[in-house]
Amino acid sequence: MKSIIPDMVKYIKFQLKNNEIVAESHKTIVKFDNEFSIGYFWNIATDDKKLGTFYIHHGGVPRSQCYIYIVPKYDLGAFIITNQSGTDTAKVMEDALNEIFEKITIL
């Protein structure tokens, strides 16, 4: 499967819509605790004081990783991709996104 950035923007916009299909895709399937569960295709973070409930998916292949975040509270989606994949790559990507989210939630 191939995708380009405009496709990801369309997907993010779709995931921010309030309709039955999106609601079903965001439905919790397995709840681990009050802060984390898994849906059909999403890791679901709940009770976040700044972001509210948000949806995350991480993926990758050798030499590449990406994250997509859907943050309904701010009508916000974020997609980040890198062309390298090491043991610390996911954490570095999360830290970069968290810095952005921190600045957004202060506004």
N, CA, C and O atoms as a GROMACS GRO file, in nm:
protein
  428
    1MET      N    1   0.084  -0.117   0.000
    1MET     CA    2   0.000   0.000   0.000
    1MET      C    3   0.089   0.124   0.000
    1MET      O    4   0.187   0.131   0.074
    2LYS      N    5   0.054   0.219  -0.081
    2LYS     CA    6   0.128   0.344  -0.089
    2LYS      C    7   0.036   0.459  -0.055
    2LYS      O    8  -0.085   0.454  -0.080
    3SER      N    9   0.095   0.562   0.002
    3SER     CA   10   0.019   0.681   0.036
    3SER      C   11   0.110   0.802   0.024
    3SER      O   12   0.231   0.792   0.036
    4ILE      N   13   0.049   0.916   0.000
    4ILE     CA   14   0.123   1.040  -0.004
    4ILE      C   15   0.065   1.134   0.102
    4ILE      O   16  -0.044   1.109   0.154
    5ILE      N   17   0.137   1.239   0.133
    5ILE     CA   18   0.096   1.329   0.241
    5ILE      C   19  -0.048   1.381   0.222
    5ILE      O   20  -0.124   1.380   0.319
    6PRO      N   21  -0.089   1.425   0.102
    6PRO     CA   22  -0.229   1.468   0.088
    6PRO      C   23  -0.330   1.358   0.125
    6PRO      O   24  -0.437   1.387   0.177
    7ASP      N   25  -0.296   1.231   0.099
    7ASP     CA   26  -0.383   1.121   0.140
    7ASP      C   27  -0.393   1.114   0.292
    7ASP      O   28  -0.501   1.092   0.347
    8MET      N   29  -0.280   1.133   0.360
    8MET     CA   30  -0.279   1.129   0.506
    8MET      C   31  -0.361   1.244   0.563
    8MET      O   32  -0.430   1.227   0.664
    9VAL      N   33  -0.355   1.360   0.501
    9VAL     CA   34  -0.435   1.474   0.546
    9VAL      C   35  -0.583   1.442   0.531
    9VAL      O   36  -0.662   1.472   0.621
   10LYS      N   37  -0.622   1.382   0.420
   10LYS     CA   38  -0.762   1.341   0.400
   10LYS      C   39  -0.804   1.240   0.507
   10LYS      O   40  -0.914   1.248   0.560
   11TYR      N   41  -0.715   1.146   0.538
   11TYR     CA   42  -0.745   1.044   0.639
   11TYR      C   43  -0.761   1.108   0.776
   11TYR      O   44  -0.852   1.072   0.851
   12ILE      N   45  -0.674   1.201   0.810
   12ILE     CA   46  -0.684   1.271   0.938
   12ILE      C   47  -0.817   1.347   0.945
   12ILE      O   48  -0.886   1.341   1.046
   13LYS      N   49  -0.852   1.418   0.840
   13LYS     CA   50  -0.978   1.492   0.838
   13LYS      C   51  -1.096   1.397   0.855
   13LYS      O   52  -1.191   1.428   0.928
   14PHE      N   53  -1.090   1.282   0.790
   14PHE     CA   54  -1.197   1.183   0.805
   14PHE      C   55  -1.206   1.135   0.949
   14PHE      O   56  -1.316   1.123   1.004
   15GLN      N   57  -1.092   1.107   1.013
   15GLN     CA   58  -1.091   1.057   1.150
   15GLN      C   59  -1.139   1.161   1.250
   15GLN      O   60  -1.177   1.126   1.362
   16LEU      N   61  -1.139   1.287   1.213
   16LEU     CA   62  -1.188   1.392   1.302
   16LEU      C   63  -1.337   1.418   1.285
   16LEU      O   64  -1.395   1.497   1.360
   17LYS      N   65  -1.400   1.354   1.188
   17LYS     CA   66  -1.544   1.369   1.168
   17LYS      C   67  -1.619   1.295   1.278
   17LYS      O   68  -1.570   1.199   1.336
   18ASN      N   69  -1.737   1.343   1.304
   18ASN     CA   70  -1.822   1.280   1.405
   18ASN      C   71  -1.931   1.201   1.332
   18ASN      O   72  -2.042   1.250   1.313
   19ASN      N   73  -1.897   1.078   1.291
   19ASN     CA   74  -1.998   0.996   1.226
   19ASN      C   75  -1.988   0.852   1.277
   19ASN      O   76  -1.897   0.820   1.354
   20GLU      N   77  -2.079   0.767   1.236
   20GLU     CA   78  -2.086   0.630   1.288
   20GLU      C   79  -1.961   0.548   1.256
   20GLU      O   80  -1.916   0.470   1.339
   21ILE      N   81  -1.908   0.565   1.138
   21ILE     CA   82  -1.791   0.487   1.097
   21ILE      C   83  -1.671   0.522   1.185
   21ILE      O   84  -1.601   0.434   1.234
   22VAL      N   85  -1.648   0.652   1.203
   22VAL     CA   86  -1.536   0.695   1.286
   22VAL      C   87  -1.559   0.652   1.431
   22VAL      O   88  -1.467   0.601   1.495
   23ALA      N   89  -1.680   0.671   1.481
   23ALA     CA   90  -1.709   0.630   1.619
   23ALA      C   91  -1.682   0.481   1.638
   23ALA      O   92  -1.627   0.441   1.741
   24GLU      N   93  -1.720   0.400   1.542
   24GLU     CA   94  -1.695   0.256   1.552
   24GLU      C   95  -1.545   0.227   1.549
   24GLU      O   96  -1.497   0.141   1.624
   25SER      N   97  -1.471   0.296   1.464
   25SER     CA   98  -1.326   0.271   1.455
   25SER      C   99  -1.253   0.317   1.581
   25SER      O  100  -1.142   0.270   1.609
   26HIS      N  101  -1.313   0.407   1.657
   26HIS     CA  102  -1.252   0.456   1.781
   26HIS      C  103  -1.304   0.381   1.904
   26HIS      O  104  -1.265   0.413   2.017
   27LYS      N  105  -1.388   0.285   1.883
   27LYS     CA  106  -1.446   0.210   1.995
   27LYS      C  107  -1.341   0.125   2.065
   27LYS      O  108  -1.258   0.060   2.000
   28THR      N  109  -1.346   0.125   2.198
   28THR     CA  110  -1.254   0.042   2.278
   28THR      C  111  -1.291  -0.105   2.264
   28THR      O  112  -1.407  -0.142   2.279
   29ILE      N  113  -1.191  -0.188   2.236
   29ILE     CA  114  -1.209  -0.332   2.229
   29ILE      C  115  -1.152  -0.398   2.355
   29ILE      O  116  -1.214  -0.486   2.414
   30VAL      N  117  -1.032  -0.354   2.395
   30VAL     CA  118  -0.967  -0.407   2.515
   30VAL      C  119  -0.922  -0.289   2.600
   30VAL      O  120  -0.849  -0.202   2.554
   31LYS      N  121  -0.968  -0.286   2.726
   31LYS     CA  122  -0.929  -0.178   2.817
   31LYS      C  123  -0.829  -0.233   2.918
   31LYS      O  124  -0.858  -0.329   2.989
   32PHE      N  125  -0.711  -0.171   2.924
   32PHE     CA  126  -0.607  -0.215   3.015
   32PHE      C  127  -0.616  -0.144   3.149
   32PHE      O  128  -0.596  -0.206   3.254
   33ASP      N  129  -0.647  -0.016   3.148
   33ASP     CA  130  -0.667   0.062   3.270
   33ASP      C  131  -0.741   0.190   3.232
   33ASP      O  132  -0.790   0.201   3.119
   34ASN      N  133  -0.751   0.286   3.324
   34ASN     CA  134  -0.827   0.409   3.296
   34ASN      C  135  -0.758   0.501   3.196
   34ASN      O  136  -0.817   0.598   3.149
   35GLU      N  137  -0.632   0.471   3.164
   35GLU     CA  138  -0.557   0.560   3.075
   35GLU      C  139  -0.526   0.500   2.939
   35GLU      O  140  -0.487   0.574   2.848
   36PHE      N  141  -0.542   0.370   2.921
   36PHE     CA  142  -0.500   0.308   2.795
   36PHE      C  143  -0.589   0.192   2.756
   36PHE      O  144  -0.621   0.106   2.838
   37SER      N  145  -0.628   0.193   2.630
   37SER     CA  146  -0.704   0.081   2.574
   37SER      C  147  -0.668   0.068   2.426
   37SER      O  148  -0.594   0.149   2.371
   38ILE      N  149  -0.720  -0.036   2.366
   38ILE     CA  150  -0.697  -0.060   2.223
   38ILE      C  151  -0.831  -0.073   2.154
   38ILE      O  152  -0.922  -0.140   2.203
   39GLY      N  153  -0.842  -0.009   2.039
   39GLY     CA  154  -0.960  -0.019   1.956
   39GLY      C  155  -0.931  -0.107   1.836
   39GLY      O  156  -0.837  -0.187   1.838
   40TYR      N  157  -1.010  -0.092   1.733
   40TYR     CA  158  -0.990  -0.174   1.613
   40TYR      C  159  -0.851  -0.152   1.553
   40TYR      O  160  -0.777  -0.247   1.529
   41PHE      N  161  -0.817  -0.027   1.530
   41PHE     CA  162  -0.689   0.004   1.467
   41PHE      C  163  -0.607   0.102   1.548
   41PHE      O  164  -0.499   0.143   1.505
   42TRP      N  165  -0.655   0.140   1.664
   42TRP     CA  166  -0.595   0.249   1.739
   42TRP      C  167  -0.554   0.206   1.879
   42TRP      O  168  -0.621   0.125   1.942
   43ASN      N  169  -0.443   0.263   1.926
   43ASN     CA  170  -0.417   0.269   2.069
   43ASN      C  171  -0.493   0.392   2.117
   43ASN      O  172  -0.488   0.496   2.052
   44ILE      N  173  -0.563   0.380   2.228
   44ILE     CA  174  -0.647   0.489   2.277
   44ILE      C  175  -0.595   0.535   2.412
   44ILE      O  176  -0.590   0.457   2.508
   45ALA      N  177  -0.558   0.661   2.418
   45ALA     CA  178  -0.514   0.720   2.545
   45ALA      C  179  -0.629   0.802   2.600
   45ALA      O  180  -0.684   0.889   2.531
   46THR      N  181  -0.667   0.775   2.722
   46THR     CA  182  -0.778   0.846   2.785
   46THR      C  183  -0.730   0.916   2.911
   46THR      O  184  -0.622   0.887   2.964
   47ASP      N  185  -0.809   1.008   2.958
   47ASP     CA  186  -0.780   1.082   3.082
   47ASP      C  187  -0.652   1.164   3.075
   47ASP      O  188  -0.592   1.192   3.179
   48ASP      N  189  -0.609   1.203   2.956
   48ASP     CA  190  -0.493   1.292   2.945
   48ASP      C  191  -0.541   1.433   2.979
   48ASP      O  192  -0.633   1.485   2.916
   49LYS      N  193  -0.479   1.494   3.078
   49LYS     CA  194  -0.525   1.624   3.126
   49LYS      C  195  -0.520   1.732   3.018
   49LYS      O  196  -0.605   1.821   3.017
   50LYS      N  197  -0.424   1.725   2.930
   50LYS     CA  198  -0.410   1.829   2.828
   50LYS      C  199  -0.483   1.795   2.698
   50LYS      O  200  -0.551   1.880   2.641
   51LEU      N  201  -0.468   1.671   2.651
   51LEU     CA  202  -0.520   1.634   2.520
   51LEU      C  203  -0.657   1.568   2.523
   51LEU      O  204  -0.720   1.552   2.418
   52GLY      N  205  -0.704   1.530   2.640
   52GLY     CA  206  -0.829   1.456   2.648
   52GLY      C  207  -0.806   1.314   2.597
   52GLY      O  208  -0.696   1.261   2.611
   53THR      N  209  -0.907   1.254   2.539
   53THR     CA  210  -0.891   1.123   2.477
   53THR      C  211  -0.834   1.142   2.337
   53THR      O  212  -0.883   1.224   2.260
   54PHE      N  213  -0.729   1.065   2.305
   54PHE     CA  214  -0.673   1.074   2.171
   54PHE      C  215  -0.635   0.935   2.121
   54PHE      O  216  -0.625   0.840   2.199
   55TYR      N  217  -0.614   0.925   1.992
   55TYR     CA  218  -0.594   0.798   1.923
   55TYR      C  219  -0.458   0.801   1.854
   55TYR      O  220  -0.421   0.900   1.791
   56ILE      N  221  -0.384   0.690   1.867
   56ILE     CA  222  -0.248   0.682   1.816
   56ILE      C  223  -0.229   0.553   1.737
   56ILE      O  224  -0.282   0.448   1.774
   57HIS      N  225  -0.154   0.563   1.630
   57HIS     CA  226  -0.111   0.442   1.561
   57HIS      C  227   0.034   0.461   1.519
   57HIS      O  228   0.071   0.565   1.463
   58HIS      N  229   0.115   0.361   1.547
   58HIS     CA  230   0.257   0.363   1.511
   58HIS      C  231   0.280   0.249   1.413
   58HIS      O  232   0.223   0.140   1.428
   59GLY      N  233   0.361   0.273   1.315
   59GLY     CA  234   0.392   0.168   1.220
   59GLY      C  235   0.528   0.190   1.159
   59GLY      O  236   0.591   0.294   1.177
   60GLY      N  237   0.570   0.091   1.088
   60GLY     CA  238   0.699   0.106   1.023
   60GLY      C  239   0.743  -0.023   0.956
   60GLY      O  240   0.682  -0.129   0.970
   61VAL      N  241   0.849  -0.008   0.886
   61VAL     CA  242   0.918  -0.118   0.820
   61VAL      C  243   1.066  -0.093   0.843
   61VAL      O  244   1.103   0.014   0.890
   62PRO      N  245   1.150  -0.189   0.812
   62PRO     CA  246   1.293  -0.159   0.823
   62PRO      C  247   1.326  -0.030   0.746
   62PRO      O  248   1.289  -0.014   0.630
   63ARG      N  249   1.395   0.058   0.812
   63ARG     CA  250   1.439   0.186   0.755
   63ARG      C  251   1.335   0.297   0.758
   63ARG      O  252   1.360   0.404   0.704
   64SER      N  253   1.218   0.276   0.820
   64SER     CA  254   1.118   0.382   0.823
   64SER      C  255   1.019   0.358   0.938
   64SER      O  256   0.985   0.245   0.969
   65GLN      N  257   0.976   0.467   0.999
   65GLN     CA  258   0.871   0.460   1.102
   65GLN      C  259   0.780   0.581   1.088
   65GLN      O  260   0.820   0.685   1.035
   66CYS      N  261   0.657   0.566   1.136
   66CYS     CA  262   0.564   0.678   1.135
   66CYS      C  263   0.467   0.668   1.253
   66CYS      O  264   0.446   0.561   1.310
   67TYR      N  265   0.411   0.782   1.287
   67TYR     CA  266   0.306   0.793   1.387
   67TYR      C  267   0.194   0.876   1.330
   67TYR      O  268   0.217   0.969   1.252
   68ILE      N  269   0.072   0.843   1.370
   68ILE     CA  270  -0.042   0.929   1.343
   68ILE      C  271  -0.117   0.945   1.475
   68ILE      O  272  -0.142   0.848   1.546
   69TYR      N  273  -0.151   1.068   1.507
   69TYR     CA  274  -0.229   1.102   1.626
   69TYR      C  275  -0.356   1.170   1.581
   69TYR      O  276  -0.355   1.254   1.490
   70ILE      N  277  -0.467   1.134   1.644
   70ILE     CA  278  -0.594   1.201   1.624
   70ILE      C  279  -0.636   1.256   1.760
   70ILE      O  280  -0.653   1.179   1.855
   71VAL      N  281  -0.651   1.388   1.770
   71VAL     CA  282  -0.681   1.454   1.897
   71VAL      C  283  -0.811   1.533   1.881
   71VAL      O  284  -0.808   1.651   1.849
   72PRO      N  285  -0.926   1.468   1.904
   72PRO     CA  286  -1.055   1.534   1.882
   72PRO      C  287  -1.076   1.662   1.965
   72PRO      O  288  -1.138   1.756   1.916
   73LYS      N  289  -1.025   1.666   2.086
   73LYS     CA  290  -1.044   1.784   2.173
   73LYS      C  291  -1.000   1.912   2.103
   73LYS      O  292  -1.061   2.017   2.123
   74TYR      N  293  -0.896   1.906   2.023
   74TYR     CA  294  -0.844   2.022   1.954
   74TYR      C  295  -0.871   2.018   1.803
   74TYR      O  296  -0.818   2.100   1.728
   75ASP      N  297  -0.954   1.922   1.759
   75ASP     CA  298  -0.980   1.904   1.617
   75ASP      C  299  -0.846   1.899   1.542
   75ASP      O  300  -0.826   1.968   1.443
   76LEU      N  301  -0.757   1.814   1.593
   76LEU     CA  302  -0.619   1.812   1.549
   76LEU      C  303  -0.574   1.670   1.514
   76LEU      O  304  -0.607   1.574   1.583
   77GLY      N  305  -0.501   1.661   1.407
   77GLY     CA  306  -0.436   1.536   1.372
   77GLY      C  307  -0.290   1.566   1.341
   77GLY      O  308  -0.256   1.674   1.293
   78ALA      N  309  -0.205   1.470   1.369
   78ALA     CA  310  -0.063   1.487   1.340
   78ALA      C  311  -0.010   1.358   1.278
   78ALA      O  312  -0.045   1.248   1.321
   79PHE      N  313   0.074   1.374   1.178
   79PHE     CA  314   0.138   1.261   1.113
   79PHE      C  315   0.286   1.294   1.103
   79PHE      O  316   0.323   1.402   1.057
   80ILE      N  317   0.369   1.202   1.146
   80ILE     CA  318   0.514   1.220   1.140
   80ILE      C  319   0.575   1.093   1.085
   80ILE      O  320   0.535   0.982   1.122
   81ILE      N  321   0.672   1.111   0.997
   81ILE     CA  322   0.737   0.996   0.935
   81ILE      C  323   0.886   1.023   0.924
   81ILE      O  324   0.927   1.138   0.904
   82THR      N  325   0.967   0.921   0.936
   82THR     CA  326   1.111   0.934   0.922
   82THR      C  327   1.164   0.820   0.835
   82THR      O  328   1.105   0.713   0.828
   83ASN      N  329   1.274   0.846   0.771
   83ASN     CA  330   1.334   0.746   0.684
   83ASN      C  331   1.446   0.670   0.755
   83ASN      O  332   1.539   0.621   0.690
   84GLN      N  333   1.439   0.660   0.885
   84GLN     CA  334   1.535   0.579   0.959
   84GLN      C  335   1.461   0.507   1.071
   84GLN      O  336   1.356   0.552   1.115
   85SER      N  337   1.515   0.397   1.115
   85SER     CA  338   1.448   0.317   1.216
   85SER      C  339   1.553   0.253   1.306
   85SER      O  340   1.621   0.158   1.268
   86GLY      N  341   1.565   0.308   1.425
   86GLY     CA  342   1.658   0.253   1.524
   86GLY      C  343   1.583   0.222   1.652
   86GLY      O  344   1.461   0.238   1.660
   87THR      N  345   1.655   0.180   1.752
   87THR     CA  346   1.591   0.142   1.878
   87THR      C  347   1.529   0.261   1.949
   87THR      O  348   1.435   0.242   2.027
   88ASP      N  349   1.577   0.382   1.925
   88ASP     CA  350   1.524   0.500   1.992
   88ASP      C  351   1.433   0.584   1.903
   88ASP      O  352   1.383   0.688   1.947
   89THR      N  353   1.411   0.542   1.781
   89THR     CA  354   1.337   0.624   1.686
   89THR      C  355   1.197   0.658   1.734
   89THR      O  356   1.157   0.774   1.729
   90ALA      N  357   1.122   0.561   1.780
   90ALA     CA  358   0.984   0.586   1.824
   90ALA      C  359   0.982   0.687   1.937
   90ALA      O  360   0.898   0.777   1.937
   91LYS      N  361   1.070   0.675   2.033
   91LYS     CA  362   1.073   0.769   2.146
   91LYS      C  363   1.108   0.910   2.099
   91LYS      O  364   1.048   1.007   2.145
   92VAL      N  365   1.204   0.922   2.008
   92VAL     CA  366   1.240   1.054   1.957
   92VAL      C  367   1.120   1.117   1.885
   92VAL      O  368   1.094   1.237   1.900
   93MET      N  369   1.048   1.038   1.807
   93MET     CA  370   0.930   1.088   1.737
   93MET      C  371   0.822   1.129   1.836
   93MET      O  372   0.762   1.235   1.821
   94GLU      N  373   0.798   1.047   1.937
   94GLU     CA  374   0.698   1.081   2.040
   94GLU      C  375   0.737   1.209   2.112
   94GLU      O  376   0.652   1.295   2.138
   95ASP      N  377   0.865   1.224   2.146
   95ASP     CA  378   0.911   1.344   2.215
   95ASP      C  379   0.889   1.469   2.129
   95ASP      O  380   0.848   1.573   2.180
   96ALA      N  381   0.915   1.459   1.999
   96ALA     CA  382   0.893   1.572   1.908
   96ALA      C  383   0.746   1.610   1.904
   96ALA      O  384   0.711   1.728   1.911
   97LEU      N  385   0.659   1.510   1.893
   97LEU     CA  386   0.516   1.537   1.891
   97LEU      C  387   0.468   1.593   2.024
   97LEU      O  388   0.387   1.686   2.027
   98ASN      N  389   0.517   1.539   2.134
   98ASN     CA  390   0.477   1.588   2.266
   98ASN      C  391   0.516   1.734   2.286
   98ASN      O  392   0.443   1.810   2.349
   99GLU      N  393   0.631   1.774   2.232
   99GLU     CA  394   0.672   1.914   2.241
   99GLU      C  395   0.575   2.004   2.164
   99GLU      O  396   0.540   2.112   2.211
  100ILE      N  397   0.532   1.958   2.048
  100ILE     CA  398   0.433   2.033   1.969
  100ILE      C  399   0.301   2.040   2.044
  100ILE      O  400   0.241   2.147   2.055
  101PHE      N  401   0.255   1.927   2.096
  101PHE     CA  402   0.128   1.924   2.168
  101PHE      C  403   0.133   2.011   2.293
  101PHE      O  404   0.034   2.076   2.328
  102GLU      N  405   0.246   2.014   2.359
  102GLU     CA  406   0.262   2.098   2.478
  102GLU      C  407   0.241   2.244   2.443
  102GLU      O  408   0.174   2.317   2.516
  103LYS      N  409   0.296   2.287   2.332
  103LYS     CA  410   0.282   2.428   2.290
  103LYS      C  411   0.139   2.457   2.248
  103LYS      O  412   0.088   2.566   2.275
  104ILE      N  413   0.073   2.364   2.184
  104ILE     CA  414  -0.065   2.384   2.141
  104ILE      C  415  -0.159   2.395   2.260
  104ILE      O  416  -0.248   2.479   2.261
  105THR      N  417  -0.139   2.311   2.360
  105THR     CA  418  -0.231   2.310   2.474
  105THR      C  419  -0.212   2.430   2.566
  105THR      O  420  -0.299   2.457   2.649
  106ILE      N  421  -0.100   2.502   2.553
  106ILE     CA  422  -0.079   2.623   2.633
  106ILE      C  423  -0.161   2.738   2.577
  106ILE      O  424  -0.204   2.826   2.652
  107LEU      N  425  -0.182   2.738   2.446
  107LEU     CA  426  -0.254   2.849   2.380
  107LEU      C  427  -0.394   2.866   2.430
  107LEU      O  428  -0.465   2.956   2.383
   0.00000   0.00000   0.00000
